Every structure is written in C-alpha cells, then in structure tokens.
Amino acid sequence: MKKQLKRKCIVYGLGIIVYAGAVWGAARFMLSDQEKFAIFLGTYLLTGYGAFQKLSEEIMEKRFPVEYILVIFATIGAFGIGKYMEAVIVMLMFELGMLAEQIATDRTKRSIAKMIDLRPTYAIRKVKGQEVQVDPSELKMSHIIVIKPGERIPVDAVVLAGSSTIDTKAITGEAMPVEVYKGDKIYSGCINLSGVLEARVTKIYKDSIVSRIMETVEEAQNRKSQKEAFVTRFSKVYAPIMVLLSVLIMVVPPSTFSYGNWETWIYKGLIFIIVACPCALAVAAPLAFLGGIASAARQGIVVKGGNFLESLVKADTFIFDKTGTLTQGEFRVARIKAVGMTEEELLKLVAHVESYSNHPLAKSLADAYGKELDPDSVRSVKEKPGFGISATYEGQRVHVGSRRMMDAKRLLVDEINEPGTVVYVCVGREYAGYVLVQDQVKEEAKATLTWLKEKYRAILVMLTGDTEKTGRAVGRELHMDYVYTDLLPEDKLEQLEDFMSIQGEAEKLVCVGDGINDAPMLARADVGIAMGNLGSEAAIEAADVILVKDDLHGIVALMKIAKETLRSVSQNITFAVFIKILVLFMAVIGYFGMWEAILVEMVVVILAVINSAGVAGYTA
C-alpha cells in the first residue's frame, strides 16, 4: 500500500476516534454551542480533508465532481443549521466509500507490479570467440548470444547455429515445445530445453516480446480503470438536480409567495439538501455488488469488483484461450498402433526410452504405461533435438521420435492427419508403430459453451498459439464461431481489439485464459476471467475474475450470480429513489424534520442490507 494511502487510512481512523470522543464529550459535559461547533468542526475537517483536496484538484483540472460537491454542500449546510453530529456522520460515510475505492485501485496496481517477470537476469554474449556474461539490457542489435539448455532466452533473436527444442509456454501458452533450427526466430522468455543455440539479436531488451507483454498489461489496466462505476454515473444526474432544487427552495418562496421569510426557507432548503444527501443511494448498489461477490466467493469464484458483474450481464462476445482453458493442457495418449508386437509392449518400450528425456511427452507416456520403470534396462541413450531419442533397451537398439527421424532411416511409416503429436518407433531397422498424443478437451467445455450460446446468444471465439490443424479441430468439436491460430500474445490482443471495435455501447466482451501470454487480453477485455488453479500468476493478477477451481462451469455460475446481483441492485436503487423522493416532498411541506429523515434513511439502508444478503446467500 502506498504511503499516501496508508496515511489517509490513519487519518480516517483517527477521525473516527476523535468523533467518538466528541460525541461522548457533548453528551457528558454541558458544552456551549460554540464549543460543540469547534469540536465537531475539527473532526469534520479531519475526516473531510480528502474530499476537500479531491474537490480542489478536480476544479483545477476544470472538471465538475458532482458527488464531492453534493456531500460538501450538504454537510456545510448541516453545520449552518447546527446539526454538527449529522454533518460529520455523512462525511465519514462518504469518505469510507472513497477510501475503499482507493484501496481497491492501489491493490490492482500492486498486483501488476507483482506479476511474474520472465525476463532473465543475465545473457551470454559471444565476443571474439569468448563467452561473456552480461546484463540483457546491454545487448545491442546484431550481437551474438549463446543460449544453453535450461536457460531462458534473454531477447528476441534468430538462430545462427545449433538446433534445439524450445518451451514456448510463456509466450504462446502451448505446452508442446517447438523445434528450432538455423534461421528460425526465438523469443525472449522462452526456455531452451536441449541443444546449445547461437543466435543473433533482432530486438533489444526493452523491445523484446516479454517486456512488451508486461507493458501492454499495464496500459490495458490503466485504460479500463477509467471506466465509471454505476453509482458514479447515476450521481452525475442526481446530484446537480438535488443541488438546484435545494437552492430554489431557499430562494424562490421568500422572493415570491412567502416574501421576506428567508430564515424559514433557508432552513427548509438545508433540510432538503441533507435529506437529499445520497447515503442510502451510495450503499444501495455497493451492498448488492458485495453480496454478489460474496456469493461468487462461496462457489470458488473470485470477483475483483462489482462493476465486472454489471459488465457480465451485458456480455455478448466470449474469447477463449485453448490450452489450459478449453483443453486440459496435459497430454494424453490417444491411440497406439503396434507392428510386430502388442500395444502394451510398444508402450512399455517407448516409456522406458523416453524416461531419459525432459520433454513433456515423456511424462504422458510414462503415465499411460502406468507401471514402474526400470532405468537400468536402458543404456547408451542419445538424444538429437528435432529428431528424437535412440537407446539400447533389453539388448535392442530402439529409436523413438519424429517423422524426421524415420525419414532419416528411410522407413515407411503411417501417415497421421489427426491433430496431436505422433511419436514413431523403430527397433533396429524395423518399423514398430506409433503413439498418438493429444491434449484433451475439458469435459465441461462443450456444456458451458452451449449454455452461453443458448442463454446469451454469445459469439464464441478461440485464440491460440497452436497450429492451425490442432486449433481448428478443437474449434470444430466445441462449435466455436471463430478460430484464430498461430498467434503470439500481441496478435491475440490485436484480434481482441478488432472485436471490441465493432461492439456497441451496451455490448461487453469477456476473455478467458490461463497463461502469461493471455495477460494482455485479460487486462484489456471488459471482463477478464483467469483459470486460478493451473493458471499463471500473471494471468491471475491481470484478470478481473478468477475461477479458483479451474472449472469452466464456474462461468455459468458467474453469469447467474451477475444477473441476480443486478436484479438486487435495481431493486435497491428503485426503492431508495422512491423513498428519497417521498421524504424530500414531506420535508419541503414541513411534515419531516431532520431526525425523521435520518431515521427513514437508516431504514432504507437496513432494507438494502437485507435484500443484498439474499444475493450473498444465492447459489447458482
């Protein structure tokens, strides 16, 4: 928390203590009106310092902060007619709301700062045949760098020598590593898994892809933070009307039909503006939103602000990442074809040979085998990036790898046109079959997307860094309206911006993702939803909503909660406005004094609390 905000919290807490002391002192001792005025004025200035400061800043910038003007006008009016305690209470309630908003804003900014930083702390530069460790920011265009197995790529570059497999999960979100060779582009933040690479820098540190991702997230958050909350929009209409009416009450009657009776009508005008002070209105919507947030939390959904529930009700376009969001993000053996042996024997052979690899496929093959591996039975292991692994297993030379490896051995193999990764196997010079490994679509994905289409007539879009073949296969299975493949994070953001540009004022866009590569989209969308259990910290911090259980059914529950919350908001606002108008009329004609008005205001607040409690207990 920033020092300024901490200081304000301390001042506010001190103001409450001073106010309590002032109330006790006024009740305990026989104080004169001047003494009460001095005590409560000091408390008022202490608690209202932030409001006056904000008002002055807004006016200096030639803006008209209606909510600040209304509350200050009302409380000064209360002081003018001797209602010191009521004036301070109003200011305390107002400042509490402003303080909560500032704390939430500060938390969001700190969340961005805590985002996982994938930028490496060093780079290895090749200078006159020698390897020198330098800070990545010192690298210039065309410098030659060396990336060893296990190291992060420091800047965007192009491979000059060597071959390897690269873990691009941080950038594309895809769990399957890619093979790179001479001439291929490599991106900062990715991890070199196997071979040593020599590359030429194509973008300096600050322009590399990971740096751009983090900058984009911050910019997107800043743009969205400028959106106005529901109550603020309402106050822009309500506050000026109330101020104008109160002034008319003070001026018109003593100038016309009640000529000269200024004191009476100024008193009524001050009562009017105090009654008009939107205490109940100020809590009517926040209480309902708080109830909705509490209901979501009970069901494993973290909502970072009530305004996102409001936006969800208007959502018509839903953009999804693929891997880890619509699919499991974990590879499973989909099919085995064995030649000259049983499928179980082939899987046993492949699992043992692959057990020496750090490739993600190795784990999926071991899981599919399901039995304990015997590492002592595997000898003379040799791994060639982009090809596969060769090893001696139980006296036989076994080769497990890509189609490229089989072609190098001039073997005829099965042609597989299905999405996924094919692991071919040969024993000696004989083709032994293949294992097809695929990322599985989540069980709840189809039901969730179908519900969105039926209930909201939603446009469903999938953006993925995966290949066209794999991406379109998943899109067809889930009946997506649009599928875009082979995308980098900035490409995803560009597609999202295109969809947002054609939306109407009343339409909202929701984005669902799980990786740091999705963070810019999650931050820029009207509502960003992150998968909380397996999702990256970057996505979780950038998102507005977090599905803690990683269950897409949570989207259905979230949409129902949002609808119920907005129903409660509408009820609270309507009732508060109706009672407010009634009390204002009664106050003007003289049937309501100040204490009666305050009592009614408290009743409205209590009823709003009860109604909002129903939302908090709602189970979707």
N, C-alpha and C positions, 0 to 999 in steps of 0.2 A: 504494500500500500504506500502511495506517495506520502511524503512528509506533509504536504499541504492538506491532503485528505485526512490524515491522522490528526493533524492539528484541529481540523474542523470537527472531527468526532469528539475530541477532548473538550472543545468549546461548547458543543451541543450538550454533552454530558454535564458539564459544569453549569450550563444554563438550566437544566432540569433540577439540579441540586439547589441552585440559587432560587429558582421559582418555588420549589417546595418550602424552602426556608422563608421566603416572602409570604406565602400563604399562611404558614404556621405563625409567623410574627404578626400578621394582620389580624389573625383570629385570637392570638394570645394576649396582645397588648392593645391598649387604646391609642391607636395611631391617628394622627390628623390626616386629612385628605392629602395635604402636601407631602407628608411622609410616605403615605401609601403610593402616591404618584411617583416619588423619587425612587422607591424600592422597586416597583414594578417596571418603571421606565428603564432602570438599569438592567433588569432581567430581559426586558423586551429587546433592548439594543444588543445585548449579548447573544441572544438566540436568533435575532433577525439580522445579524451582521452580514451573513452570507447572502440573504435576499437583497439587502440594500446594495451590496457590492455587485451582485449579478445585474441588478437593475441599472446601475450606473454604467457597467460595461456594455450592456445591450444598447442603451441610449447613445453612448459614444459611437457605437457602430451603426447608428441610425436604424435600429430595429425597435419594434414595439412589443415588449414582453408582457402580454396581457395577463398571464397568470400571476406574475410578480406585482404588477400594478394593482390588480384587484385585491390581493391579500394585504398589501401595504396600505392601500386606501381604506380597506375595511378595518384593519387594526388601529390605524391612526384615528379613524372615526370613533372607534370604541374608547380610545383614550380621551377623545374630545368630550365624550359624554360621561366619563368617569367609570367606565367598565374596564378597569385595568386587568383584572384576572382573566376575563374572557379574551381580551386582546392578546395576552401572552399565550394562552392556550391555542388560539388559532395559529399564531406564528410558530409555535412548537410543532403542531401537526403538519403545517406546510413544510417546514424545514426538515422534518423527518422524512417526508416523501422525496425531497430533493437530495437528501443525504444518501438514501437508499439507491437512487438512480446513479449518483456519482460513484458509489461503491461498486455497483454492477459494471459501470463503464471502465473503472480502474481495473477490475478483475479481468475483463476481456482483454485489455491491453497487456496486462501482465501475462495472460495465457499465451498470447502471441510471442512474447519475449522468451517464454519457456519452451517454445517449440523445439523439437529435436533438430539439432543442427548437424546436417550430414556433411558439411564441408570439412575436409581433413585438416589436421593441424600442420602437416608438412607435405612436401613434394620432393621427389628425387630428380634433379636436373642433371643431364649429361653434358659436361663441359670438357672439351679436348680429351675425350675418352675416359674421363673420370666421373664418377657419380658423386654429386654434391647435394646434401640435404638443405633445402631452402624453404622459406615460408611461401605458401601458394600465391600470395598476393605479389610476390616478387617476379613471378613468371611473366614473360612477355610473349607477344606473337612470334611464332616460328621457333621458340625454344624447344629443345628436345628433352622429353621426360621419360623416365623409366618407371613402370608400374609392376610391382612384383605380386605373386599370389597372396591373397589375403588383404591387400591394400586397397583403399578407396582411390578412385580416380580423382585427382585434385582439380582439374579444369577440363573443359571440353577440348577434345583433341582428335587427331586422325592417326590410325596405326601405321607406322613405318616398317616395323619388323616384328615377327613373332605372331603367334595365334593363341587364343585362349577362349574360355567361356566367361561371360560377364553376368553377374547378378544385377539385373536392371529393375528389381522390385521397387526401389526407392523412387524411380522416375516414371516407369510405365505401369507399376502396380502388378505386373505379371510375375508369377512365381517361377516360371520356367526360364532358366538362364539362356542367353543367346550366344552364339558363336561369333567371334570376330577374327578377321584376318587382315592382312595388309590392305590398306586403302579404306577400311571401314571406320566410321565415326564412333567415338566413345564419349560418354557424357559424365560430367562431374557428379559425385555422389554415388555412382555405381561401384560395385566391388569386383575386383579381378579375382576369379576363383582358381585358375590353374596355371597357365603359362605366363612367362615373362613377356611384357609388351614394351616396345619402344615406340613413342608417339610424338607427333609434332603439335604444339599448342595452337588451337584455332580460335580460342576465345580466352581473354584474360579472366582472372579470378572473379571480379565483380560482375562480369557479363556471362559467366557460366550458368548452366541451367539451374543448379540448386539455389544459387544466390537469387536468380530471377523468381524462382518459386516463392521464396520467403518474402521477397519484396512485394510480389503480387498479392499474397495473402494479406499483408498489412494494408495495402492500398484498398483491397476489396472490403476489408473490415471497416476501414475509415469511411468508405462511401456508404456502407449500409448503416453505420452508426448515426448518420444524419437524418435517417427516416424518422418521421414524427410518430409518437405513440398516439393511441386512440384518444385518450383523455386530453392530451395537449391540443389535438385538432378540435375537439369539442369546445375547449376553453376559449379558443380563438373567436368563436361565435358567442358563447355565453357571457364571457367577462365584459366585453365592451357594452353589450346590451344592459347588463346589470349596472355598470357604472353610469351610463347615460340615464337610465331610469331613476337612479338614486339622486342624481343631480337635478333632474326635472321635478322630483318630489320636493326637493329643498327650495327650488326657485319659483316654479310656476304657481302653486297655490297662494303663497304670500304676496305674489305680484298680481294676482287676479281676484278670485272669489274670496280668499281669506287674506285680504290686503293687510300687510304690516305684521302679520302673525309669524314673523320669521323664526323665532325661537322654537315654536311648536313644530313647524315643518322641517326645520333643520334636524331636530331630534328624530322625527319620523324618518327622514331621509337616511340618517345614520343607522337607525334600527334596520331599515331596509337593506342597506349595504352589508350590515353584519349578518342579517338573515341570508342574504344572497351569497355570502362567502361559501364557496362550494366544498364544505367539509365532507358532507355525505357523498357528493358527486366525485370528490377526489379519491374516496376509498371504494366507491361502488364497483368500478371496473378493476382496480388492482386486487381487491379481495377475491373477486371471481377468478381472475387470472391466477392468483396464488392458489386457489382451490384446484384449478386445472393442473397446475404444476405439481401440486401435492398428489393428486390422483395419478398423474403420469409416473411420478417417482415410486409410488407403491407398486406399479406394474413394470418396473425396470426400465423406465424411460426418463432421461434427464433433459429437461427443457430449460434453457438458459434465460428465457424471458417470455412474459405473457404476450408480447407483440408477435411472437412467432406462432403462437396458437391462433391468433387472429389471421395471420397470413395463410396458415394451412387450410382454413375454411374456404379461402378463395383460390386454392391451388388448382391448376388445370394441366400443368406440364410437369412430368416427373422424369428426371435424368438419373440414370443408374450407371455406376461403375460395374464392371463384370467380375473380375477375380476378387474373391473375398467378400463380395457384396451379393451378387446373384448366384455366384458359384462358391464352392467350399474353400477354394484357394489351396486345397491339398489334393495332390494327385493320387488317383486310384487306378489299379489295373482293371481295364475294361474288357480285354479279351486276350486269350493266349492261343496261339496256333503252334503246335509242335510237329516236327518232321523227324521220323525215325526214333521217337521216344514219346513218353506220355507228357501231358501238360504239366503235371506235378514235377516230373523230373526236369523239364525245361526251366520251370520257375525256380526250382532249387539251385540249379546250375547258375542261372542269371543272378539270383540273390546273393550267392556266395562271391561271385566275381565282382559284382558291383559294390560289395560291402567295403571295398578299399577306396571307393570314390567319395568325394564330398559333394557330389551332385545331388540335388533334391530327389531325383528319380531313385537313388539308392534306397532311401528310406521307404518310399512307396512300394518298392519291390520286396524289401525285407518284411514290411507289414503284410503284404499279400502272401508271402511264404508262410509266415506265422509260426515258424519253429526256430529254435536256437541255431545260430550259425556257427560253423566250425572254421575259424580263421586259419588254423594250422593246415587245413586241406588246400589252401590257396597259396600258390608260390609264384615267383617271377612275374610280379604284376607290373604292367607297363601301360600308362595312360597317355593317349595322344589327343590333345584338345581338338574338338571338332570331329573326331572320329569315334573314339570310344576307349574301351579297356581290353587289354589282352592279358590272360593269366593262365597258369597251369593249374588245373583243378582235377584232382584224383587221377593224375598221370596224363591228362589230355590237355592240349592247348586250346583254350576257348577264347573266342573273340566276341565281345558284346558291344554294340554301338549303333551308329547311324547308317543310313543308306550309303553314305560316302565310304564307310569302311568296307561294306560289302562290295561296292563297285571296285574298290582298290584291289580286292581279292578275286575280282571277275566272277562273282557268284550271281546267279539269277535268284531274285527274291520276289516275294509277293508285293504287288502294288496296293498300297493302302491310301484311299482317298477320304477317309474319315478324319474329323478333327481330333487332335491329340498328338502325342509323341510316340513314334514307333521305335522300339528297341529290337534290333535284329541280332540274331545269334548264329554263329557257325562254330562247329567243333572240328578242328584241323582244317581241312579244305572242304568240309561238307556243310551245307546249309541246314540249320537245325530248327528254324522257325522264328517267330517274333512275339513280342509282348506289346500290346497297345495300352498306353497310359493316358488317362484323361482326367481333366478337372470336372467334377460332378456339379450339376446344377443343384442348388439347395432345394430341399423338399417343399419348403413353404413358399418358394419364389413364385411359382405359377399361380397358386391360390391368391397370393397378395396382389399380384399384377392384374389378375382377372377381376378382383374386387374393386380395384381402383378404376378400371375401365367401366364396370357396371354402375358404380355409385357416383363417380365423379366425371365419367366420360373423359378420363385422363388420356393425354398424349404421352406415350411411353417411349423413352429414348435410351439407348445404351451407348456409352462412350468407352472405348477400351484401347489399351496399347497393344493388345494381342493381334495376331494375324487375322486377315480377312476371313479365311476359311473357318477358323475356330470361332471368331466373333459372330459371324453370320449364322453358324449352326446353333449357337446359344440363342441368338435373336429369334430364329425361326421357332425353336422349341418353346420360347416364352411369349411368342406373338407380339414382339416389340414393333412399334410403328416405324422407328428409325434406328439404324445401327451404323455407327462410325468406328472404324478400326485403325490400327497402326498409328495411334495418336500419342504425342508427347503431352505433358501437362499444359503447356501453353496452347497446344492445338485443342485440347479439351475445353479450356477456358474460352477459346475463340468460338467454338461451336455453341457453348452455353450462352455467350453474349449474343450470338445470332438469334437464338430462340427468344432471349429476353427482349431483343429489339423489336420483335413483331408482336409482343404482348400488349394487351390493352391495360388501362389503369387499374381495372378491377381484377386482373388476372395475375396469378403468382406462380413462380417456378420453384420447384423443390428438387434438390440434388442429394443423392445418396451415394456414399463412398466409404472407403476404409483406409486408404494409404496416404502417405505424404504427397504423392502425385495428385491426389484428389483435393488436397487442402485449398488450393486457389479457387476451385469450383465451389466447394462447400462454403467458403467465405463470401463469394460473390453472389451466390443464389439468394433468392428471397428467404428461403429456409434451407439450411444445410443439415443433413442427417448423417451422422457417423456411426459405424458399427463399433461399439465400445469394447467388446471383449478381445477381439483379434485386431481391431483397427489400430493404426499407428497413433502415437501421441499427437503428432502434428494434425492429423485429421480430427481427432477428438477436440483439440483446442480450437481449431478453426470453425468447427461445426456449431450450429445453434441448438441441435437436438442430438442426444446420444442414446442409441439403443444398447443398453448395458449387456443384454443377453445375446446380442448378435442375431436376434430372431426377426426376420422380416415381417412376421405377424405383428410386431410392435408398431409398424407403420399403420396398420388397420386400427389398432387400439389408439394410437396417437390421433388419427383423424377423427375418431369418435369422441375422444376427450376434447379435442379442439371445438367440435360442433357443440357439445354440451356446455363447454365453458362460455362460448359466445352467446348461447341462449341465456345463461345466467347473467352475463354482462348486460345484455339487452334488458332483462327483467330489472336488474338493479338500477340501471340508468333511468329507465322509464319511470319506475316507482319514485326514485329520488327526485326527478324533474317534476313529476306530478305533485308530490308533497311540497317541494320547494315553491312552486307557483302558488299553491293553496296558502301556504304560510305567509308568503310575500303579500298576497292580497289581504289576508287577515291582519297583517302587521300595519299595512297602509291605512286601513279603515279603523284601526285602533283596538281591535279585539285581541291582538297578540303583542305582548311585551317581549323584552329581550330574553328573559329567563324561560318563558314558554317556548319561544322559538328555538332556543338552545336545547331544551328538553326534547322537542319534536325531532330535532336534528340527530340527537343521540338514539332515538327510537329507530329512525331510518337506518342509521349505521348498524344497529343491532340486527335489524331485519336483513340487511345486506350480508352481515356475517353469517346468519343462519342459512340464507339461500346459497351462499358460497360454500358453506360447509357441506351442502349436498353435493356440490361438484367435487369437493375433496374426497368424498366417500364413493364417488362414481367408479364402477368397474366396467371396463369395455369388454 
